[in-house]
Amino acid sequence: MFALIRSHRSHERHHPHRRSAGLGSLLLVPLLAAGLGACKSKTEETVGASAKDEVSRKLADLELPVALRTRDPQPTDAHQLEATTEQLRVNGAPIISLQKGVVAPEDQRDGVIPKLEAALRAQSHATLAMRLEAIIPYETAALALNTAKQAGVMNAAFQVRESGSSPRTGWLNIDSYVMSSRADDLPPIQTVNAKSWDAFTSKWQSITSACRTAASGNCAYADTNFARGGTLKIELHTSGRGLNVNFFRRGLSPAQEREEEVKRRKELAKKKESFLQGHISHDEMVEFLMLGDPSTQALFQFRYQEALAAPSALSQTIAPVCGQDRCGVLIAADKISPMVRVVSLLGAAFPDGTTQPAYAFEMPWTKRPIPTGLPEWASRELEKNEMLEGNFGKK
């Protein structure tokens, strides 16, 4: 080690200019790095200054969502909206930058994209023709649709491509759409009459049978213990790789819901008394307790693959209710669900040759209401559980 150091110093004595050159080089490295860093920082600031400064990436047809409905007329009186994961454009002009398809918080306000609203109000058109990259999240599309509705746009249309490797494109049109809050008991669709809950229960068995034609279907059992009366809410929902056709009983006032809860509590007390008096057997009492409340919903779930091939089990599942008469349907999805799932679900539920329903898009940034009558229901369920454990003492 000493020999190496001594040799090095001797070399420096004989060649002093080399030592100074070496020190100069060492000093030059951080100066160059600092200079390059400054240039880089300045360049980054310039490139990311605004959406208009960014280079627009052309969206290829093969990046569009796939659907089994592609033959709707191409919209004419329309704003042309295009969205990639980097940018949102209207009529070819950049509006805002997107971060992996997501609208930045500073670019939205109360469910509206202000810069997009200004661009749409600049010209009057009846339709928003949307050309979206398939992986754009649902929340971004819902923000654009809600903004367009605020700007006076009546209709929407999605450019889609046929299922498989075909590059052929077409349109899936949605006329007179509305937006719906998660707090809405029923979507505010005015163009069709809502169906009754009984219209679903009368077809429940055939709907379950249609669902079971799918290789991946998870089908709601055709229950005979279902509620009667009320209004039918039909929902097309996507979460993860799951696609749902859901039916809910809605349309009851808070007073009607309380009345039903009082009726069920009286029925429970009557059954309990009958058992204590020996009028019904132990097995009959257990059967009553296990039966549960009358069904007020039915959920039918499918894997995404079911939306890609015709005939689809999704269209067969919804056809018994909506095959003859036009329905009102709510579209709902998680915020991050890619639009390819949403659009493919719409096309599978109502493919080419079927009557397009009246659609409402759920706004995923809104809040759901707290269920009414929850404490009363929980109290009754606890009482039923105690009875199943053999405790029939009076509360």
HUHUKA-V988235 format. One record per residue. N is the residue number from 1. SS is DSSP state (alpha for helix, beta for strand, coil for the rest). NEAR is the number of other ideal C-beta (glycine too) atoms within 12 Angstrom. Layout:
# HUHUKA-V988235
N|SS|NEAR / N|SS|NEAR
This chain:
# HUHUKA-V988235
1|coil|7 / 2|alpha|8 / 3|alpha|9 / 4|alpha|10 / 5|alpha|11 / 6|alpha|12 / 7|alpha|13 / 8|alpha|17 / 9|alpha|15 / 10|alpha|14 / 11|alpha|15 / 12|alpha|18 / 13|alpha|13 / 14|alpha|12 / 15|coil|14 / 16|alpha|14 / 17|alpha|12 / 18|alpha|15 / 19|alpha|18 / 20|alpha|13 / 21|alpha|14 / 22|alpha|17 / 23|alpha|14 / 24|alpha|13 / 25|alpha|14 / 26|alpha|14 / 27|alpha|14 / 28|alpha|14 / 29|alpha|14 / 30|alpha|12 / 31|alpha|14 / 32|alpha|14 / 33|alpha|14 / 34|alpha|14 / 35|alpha|14 / 36|alpha|14 / 37|alpha|14 / 38|alpha|14 / 39|alpha|14 / 40|alpha|14 / 41|alpha|14 / 42|alpha|14 / 43|alpha|14 / 44|alpha|13 / 45|alpha|13 / 46|alpha|13 / 47|alpha|17 / 48|coil|19 / 49|coil|14 / 50|coil|16 / 51|alpha|30 / 52|alpha|20 / 53|alpha|16 / 54|coil|21 / 55|coil|15 / 56|coil|21 / 57|coil|18 / 58|coil|16 / 59|coil|31 / 60|coil|16 / 61|alpha|22 / 62|alpha|20 / 63|alpha|28 / 64|coil|37 / 65|coil|46 / 66|beta|41 / 67|coil|46 / 68|coil|35 / 69|coil|39 / 70|coil|34 / 71|beta|21 / 72|coil|31 / 73|coil|18 / 74|coil|21 / 75|coil|29 / 76|coil|15 / 77|coil|18 / 78|beta|30 / 79|beta|40 / 80|beta|29 / 81|beta|44 / 82|beta|34 / 83|beta|47 / 84|coil|33 / 85|coil|25 / 86|coil|27 / 87|beta|36 / 88|beta|46 / 89|beta|34 / 90|beta|37 / 91|coil|21 / 92|coil|18 / 93|beta|23 / 94|beta|28 / 95|beta|36 / 96|beta|37 / 97|beta|32 / 98|beta|35 / 99|beta|21 / 100|coil|19 / 101|coil|34 / 102|beta|27 / 103|beta|38 / 104|coil|20 / 105|alpha|14 / 106|alpha|12 / 107|alpha|26 / 108|coil|28 / 109|beta|19 / 110|coil|15 / 111|coil|30 / 112|beta|27 / 113|coil|40 / 114|alpha|22 / 115|alpha|31 / 116|alpha|42 / 117|alpha|30 / 118|alpha|18 / 119|alpha|31 / 120|alpha|36 / 121|alpha|20 / 122|coil|17 / 123|coil|19 / 124|coil|15 / 125|coil|27 / 126|coil|24 / 127|beta|34 / 128|beta|44 / 129|beta|35 / 130|beta|44 / 131|beta|41 / 132|beta|43 / 133|coil|36 / 134|coil|34 / 135|coil|28 / 136|coil|43 / 137|beta|33 / 138|alpha|40 / 139|alpha|34 / 140|alpha|43 / 141|alpha|50 / 142|alpha|42 / 143|alpha|42 / 144|alpha|50 / 145|alpha|45 / 146|alpha|37 / 147|alpha|41 / 148|alpha|40 / 149|alpha|32 / 150|alpha|24 / 151|coil|29 / 152|coil|19 / 153|coil|38 / 154|coil|25 / 155|beta|34 / 156|beta|43 / 157|beta|42 / 158|beta|50 / 159|beta|40 / 160|beta|44 / 161|beta|34 / 162|coil|30 / 163|coil|30 / 164|coil|15 / 165|coil|11 / 166|coil|17 / 167|coil|15 / 168|coil|19 / 169|beta|26 / 170|beta|31 / 171|beta|35 / 172|beta|47 / 173|beta|37 / 174|beta|42 / 175|coil|27 / 176|coil|25 / 177|coil|42 / 178|beta|33 / 179|beta|36 / 180|beta|33 / 181|coil|25 / 182|coil|25 / 183|coil|17 / 184|coil|27 / 185|coil|26 / 186|coil|31 / 187|coil|38 / 188|coil|25 / 189|coil|31 / 190|coil|14 / 191|coil|23 / 192|coil|26 / 193|coil|16 / 194|coil|33 / 195|coil|35 / 196|beta|24 / 197|alpha|32 / 198|alpha|20 / 199|alpha|27 / 200|alpha|42 / 201|alpha|33 / 202|coil|19 / 203|coil|29 / 204|alpha|31 / 205|alpha|21 / 206|alpha|22 / 207|alpha|38 / 208|alpha|29 / 209|alpha|22 / 210|alpha|32 / 211|alpha|39 / 212|coil|22 / 213|coil|23 / 214|coil|30 / 215|coil|14 / 216|coil|24 / 217|coil|29 / 218|beta|24 / 219|coil|31 / 220|coil|30 / 221|coil|19 / 222|coil|25 / 223|coil|23 / 224|coil|13 / 225|coil|18 / 226|beta|28 / 227|coil|32 / 228|coil|19 / 229|coil|22 / 230|coil|31 / 231|beta|28 / 232|beta|39 / 233|beta|38 / 234|beta|47 / 235|beta|39 / 236|beta|47 / 237|beta|35 / 238|beta|41 / 239|beta|26 / 240|coil|16 / 241|coil|21 / 242|beta|28 / 243|beta|46 / 244|beta|43 / 245|beta|51 / 246|beta|39 / 247|beta|47 / 248|beta|32 / 249|beta|34 / 250|beta|30 / 251|coil|24 / 252|coil|25 / 253|coil|16 / 254|alpha|15 / 255|alpha|12 / 256|alpha|21 / 257|alpha|27 / 258|alpha|18 / 259|alpha|17 / 260|alpha|28 / 261|alpha|27 / 262|alpha|18 / 263|alpha|19 / 264|alpha|28 / 265|alpha|24 / 266|alpha|15 / 267|alpha|21 / 268|alpha|33 / 269|alpha|21 / 270|alpha|18 / 271|alpha|27 / 272|alpha|28 / 273|alpha|18 / 274|alpha|19 / 275|alpha|25 / 276|alpha|17 / 277|coil|12 / 278|coil|11 / 279|coil|13 / 280|coil|19 / 281|coil|13 / 282|alpha|17 / 283|alpha|11 / 284|alpha|16 / 285|alpha|27 / 286|alpha|18 / 287|alpha|16 / 288|alpha|25 / 289|alpha|28 / 290|alpha|15 / 291|alpha|20 / 292|coil|20 / 293|coil|28 / 294|coil|21 / 295|beta|25 / 296|coil|32 / 297|beta|28 / 298|beta|36 / 299|beta|28 / 300|beta|41 / 301|beta|30 / 302|beta|42 / 303|beta|26 / 304|alpha|32 / 305|alpha|22 / 306|alpha|40 / 307|alpha|42 / 308|coil|32 / 309|coil|25 / 310|coil|27 / 311|coil|22 / 312|coil|40 / 313|alpha|37 / 314|alpha|48 / 315|alpha|40 / 316|alpha|33 / 317|alpha|46 / 318|alpha|42 / 319|alpha|31 / 320|alpha|30 / 321|alpha|38 / 322|alpha|33 / 323|coil|23 / 324|coil|14 / 325|coil|21 / 326|coil|24 / 327|coil|37 / 328|beta|35 / 329|beta|41 / 330|beta|40 / 331|beta|45 / 332|beta|40 / 333|beta|37 / 334|coil|23 / 335|coil|27 / 336|coil|23 / 337|coil|37 / 338|beta|34 / 339|alpha|45 / 340|alpha|36 / 341|alpha|41 / 342|alpha|49 / 343|alpha|50 / 344|alpha|44 / 345|alpha|50 / 346|alpha|50 / 347|alpha|45 / 348|alpha|44 / 349|alpha|49 / 350|coil|41 / 351|coil|36 / 352|coil|26 / 353|coil|17 / 354|coil|30 / 355|coil|23 / 356|coil|34 / 357|coil|37 / 358|beta|32 / 359|beta|41 / 360|beta|38 / 361|beta|44 / 362|beta|42 / 363|coil|37 / 364|coil|32 / 365|coil|26 / 366|coil|21 / 367|coil|12 / 368|coil|16 / 369|coil|13 / 370|coil|10 / 371|coil|16 / 372|coil|18 / 373|coil|25 / 374|alpha|14 / 375|alpha|14 / 376|alpha|23 / 377|alpha|24 / 378|alpha|14 / 379|alpha|18 / 380|alpha|29 / 381|alpha|22 / 382|alpha|17 / 383|alpha|25 / 384|alpha|29 / 385|alpha|17 / 386|alpha|19 / 387|alpha|28 / 388|alpha|20 / 389|coil|13 / 390|coil|13 / 391|coil|14 / 392|coil|23 / 393|coil|11 / 394|coil|11 / 395|coil|14
